[in-house]
Amino acid sequence: MGAARKIVKHRVLILIIGILLLIPSVFGLLNTRINYDMLNYLPEDMDTVIGQNILLDEFGKGAFSFIILEDMTPKDVASLKEKIEQVDHVDTVLWYDSLADLSVPMEILPEKLLNAFNTENSTLMAVFFDSSTSADVTMDAIREIRGITGKQCFISGMSALVTDLKDLCEQEEPIYVALAVACACLIMMIFLDSWLIPFVFLATIGMAILINLGSNYFLGEISYITKALSAVLQLAVTMDYSIFLWHSYNEERMLTSDNKEAMAHAIHKTFSSVLGSSITTIAGFIALCFMSFTMGRDLGIVMAKGVLLGVIGCVTLLPAFILILDKPLQKTKHRSLIPDMGRFAKGVCRIFPVFIAIFALLIVPGYYGYSQANDEVYYDMGKCLPEDMACVIANSKLSENFDIASTHMLLVSTDTPAKDVRSMINEMEKVDGVKYVLSLESVLGSAVPEEILPDSIRSILESDNWKLMLINSEYRTASDAVGNQIDELNSILKKYDEKGMLIGESSCTKDMIRTTGHDFEVVTLISILAIFLIIAIVEKSLSLPFILIGVIELAIFINLGLPHYLGQSMSFITPICISTIQLGATVDYAILMTTRYKSERIAGNRKKDAVITALKTSASSIIVSGLGLFAATFGVAVYSNIEIVSSMCMLMARGAVISVLMVLFVLPALLILCDRIICATTFGMKKVVR
């Protein structure tokens, strides 16, 4: 209570400090770099990542793109190539005139190579950048090239995708926050007992969000998914704490005429009640940090930090706002639209065997859909963007006109004999789906020695230690076919060169598939174990953690299983994040009801009466909290054109509703059914009335 009274006493100073903290937070927010390349989060010790670093260090080449040019004469193409070569951070542009003068007919090229790079009305140009795929300077170069080339040219590749993704995110993100705020505000105005208090909540939470986003500056950079979702998620999962404080303050005001003393008691009670629930939410986010695919750590740290700041803001900034605005807040109070839940609670408990049966019947189809949906996720980042985006159009043209759906890069040691290299290329070109292998050997043929080439030409595809080759494939990135193709190509490569490496978007994506499959199991297990221990300690029980986690896990199974039954696919990152976020954020609803049930049983009430009272008193808070999480995420889900953001928000919105329904209907039934076990395994309940 001493700390609570000090907060009340120094409320104006607390507000001033909070407002002053917003100044460096804005600076930090504006200067935090955003990473749009998912492949950057792969472990550094993977061959694909090591190979990408070698490509950048030894060849000075990082990002790679194909440019498709339509209805242009060779002379115009050559002129355009010269302009592209002048763009900052363009290292090399490969086209016909890189090997021969335009006065020499193109027909001197091997027929297979000529046809591979030319169709009746279009030609293909390969561009290497001296910066990485998602570097800011690479994206600037992509934009400049688009300005030079005009409407007849299309830039494909990961860098173009990342550029379009960044532009779309920057356009949409302010609208995400506005939608989340508007929808959450509407829900609170309807279901809380004051017209003004939602705006006070949003001001407090908004300050905590801004401080959280500003402190990301010290992380160096965050992913675009973290940036897109963190503000919306922080608003959604910390709104409960503000609601708890407001309800507690109003209860205390009925007991004392001194609003400052009432607030001190409310702060003390709220901190005690939200401590357990906030720890479970933080534990869910921290579990993401155990992913070897480090985007999980990125989101986990930012959100765990956000929840902690939300709790601090709730017991410091919010009391200050409420006390300063106490008179207008009291004048704008109205009756909540949520009716008395007494009849509802009695009805649920009267037919509790029905809900036990529903719970049992949902387990098998829920788990089956959940297990199947996790196997049906997609890894192709191109699928997350609308079909009318420039990079998606370019990739489609590359596939339709040149039958190229993905490109691998091959690094072969320079000490590998030329004869072996040619044999390797011949074998690789026979692999299903391989269009051709572009290398010095394939361009020159066996009759022409490499030594006759000038160093300027040789340096494009050869360094002191490595030869660089391009393998164009008919198979799409992240498909099963390209995965099998990579395995076969790697097998051939290692036969001729043990040190050789196959790199590129498809190889990185294959590593990402293997990495995140393992991550899903690890993160799910860690989050369940951590939250199990927290509930066991908070509730002082061995049985209640099984019951509470069982209820929420079934809600997660249903939520993540529905896409399988509805024929929908999800991004690979979605089930990993949703399983932990939904568990951490909505198990609070179960804890709230169970804590009241325990206190009623310890006070001597019989099991059914205790459950009825617990359900009656907690239902309105659970409904408002669940609707708040639904409202904050549903609007973003409907609006967003970025499929990853849209699907994650839709699953969070749906998960909130499913969790609320499970807690309101199934949890009371399980508490009644398992009452004897709960009493026997919970500290302080062994002597309660049977």
Sequence and secondary structure as in RCSB ss.txt:
>XXXX:A:sequence
MGAARKIVKHRVLILIIGILLLIPSVFGLLNTRINYDMLNYLPEDMDTVIGQNILLDEFGKGAFSFIILEDMTPK
DVASLKEKIEQVDHVDTVLWYDSLADLSVPMEILPEKLLNAFNTENSTLMAVFFDSSTSADVTMDAIREIRGITG
KQCFISGMSALVTDLKDLCEQEEPIYVALAVACACLIMMIFLDSWLIPFVFLATIGMAILINLGSNYFLGEISYI
TKALSAVLQLAVTMDYSIFLWHSYNEERMLTSDNKEAMAHAIHKTFSSVLGSSITTIAGFIALCFMSFTMGRDLG
IVMAKGVLLGVIGCVTLLPAFILILDKPLQKTKHRSLIPDMGRFAKGVCRIFPVFIAIFALLIVPGYYGYSQAND
EVYYDMGKCLPEDMACVIANSKLSENFDIASTHMLLVSTDTPAKDVRSMINEMEKVDGVKYVLSLESVLGSAVPE
EILPDSIRSILESDNWKLMLINSEYRTASDAVGNQIDELNSILKKYDEKGMLIGESSCTKDMIRTTGHDFEVVTL
ISILAIFLIIAIVEKSLSLPFILIGVIELAIFINLGLPHYLGQSMSFITPICISTIQLGATVDYAILMTTRYKSE
RIAGNRKKDAVITALKTSASSIIVSGLGLFAATFGVAVYSNIEIVSSMCMLMARGAVISVLMVLFVLPALLILCD
RIICATTFGMKKVVR
>XXXX:A:secstr
 HHHHHHHHTHHHHHHHHHHHHHHHHHHHHT EEE  GGGGS TTSHHHHHHHHHHHHH    EEEEEEES  HH
HHHHHHHHHHTSTTEEEEESGGGTS TTS GGGS HHHHHHHB SSEEEEEEEESS TT HHHHHHHHHHHHHHG
GGEEE SHHHHHHHHHHHHHHHHHHHHHHHHHHHHHHHHHHSSBSSHHHHHHHHHHHHHHHHHHHGGGGSEEEHH
HHHHHHHHHHHHHHHHHHHHHHHHHHHHTT S HHHHHHHHHHHHHHHHHHHHHHHHHHHHHGGG SSTHHHHHH
HHHHHHHHHHHHHHHTHHHHHHHHTHHHHHHTB   SS   HHHHHHHHHTHHHHHHHHHHHHHHHHHHHHHHTT
S B  GGGGS TTSHHHHHHHHHHHHH   EEEEEEEETTS HHHHHHHHHHHTTSTTEEEEESHHHHH TTS G
GGS HHHHHHHB SSEEEEEEEESS TT HHHHHHHHHHHHHHHHH TT EEESHHHHHHHHHHHHHHHHHHHHH
HHHHHHHHHHHHHHTBSSHHHHHHHHHHHHHHHHHHHHHHHT   BTHHHHHHHHHHHHHHHHHHHHHHHHHHHH
HHTT  HHHHHHHHHHHHHHHHHHHHHHHHHHHHHHHHH SSHHHHHHHHHHHHHHHHHHHIIIIIHHHHHHHTH
HHHHHHBTT TTS  
